[in-house]
């Protein structure tokens, strides 16, 4: 049986997710927007795709194009849990 391997796109998406989460948590209670993150990280499409995944997992939420960390994500960040 072959090992479950992540595609290059999946690894790239996860790197963008990590970057978004780190940047959003670093400035909280101030907020970051999709356009700002797109300029810093890379393509808007990649940022939007990664942000959607973070929303699915309950780590951030959208307010328009603004990304806001959820309480559980911020709490883990404060505890230095990751």
Secondary structure in CASP SS format (residue, H / E / C, confidence):
PFRMAT SS
TARGET T0000
AUTHOR 0000-0000-0000
METHOD secondary structure of the structure
MODEL  1
X C 1.00
X C 1.00
X C 1.00
X C 1.00
X C 1.00
X C 1.00
X C 1.00
X H 1.00
X H 1.00
X H 1.00
X H 1.00
X H 1.00
X H 1.00
X H 1.00
X H 1.00
X H 1.00
X H 1.00
X H 1.00
X H 1.00
X H 1.00
X H 1.00
X H 1.00
X H 1.00
X H 1.00
X H 1.00
X H 1.00
X H 1.00
X C 1.00
X C 1.00
X C 1.00
X C 1.00
X E 1.00
X E 1.00
X H 1.00
X H 1.00
X H 1.00
X H 1.00
X H 1.00
X H 1.00
X H 1.00
X H 1.00
X C 1.00
X C 1.00
X H 1.00
X H 1.00
X H 1.00
X H 1.00
X H 1.00
X H 1.00
X H 1.00
X H 1.00
X H 1.00
X H 1.00
X H 1.00
X H 1.00
X H 1.00
X C 1.00
X C 1.00
X C 1.00
X E 1.00
X E 1.00
X E 1.00
X E 1.00
X C 1.00
X C 1.00
X E 1.00
X E 1.00
X E 1.00
X E 1.00
X C 1.00
X H 1.00
X H 1.00
X H 1.00
X H 1.00
X H 1.00
X H 1.00
X H 1.00
X H 1.00
X C 1.00
X C 1.00
X C 1.00
X C 1.00
END
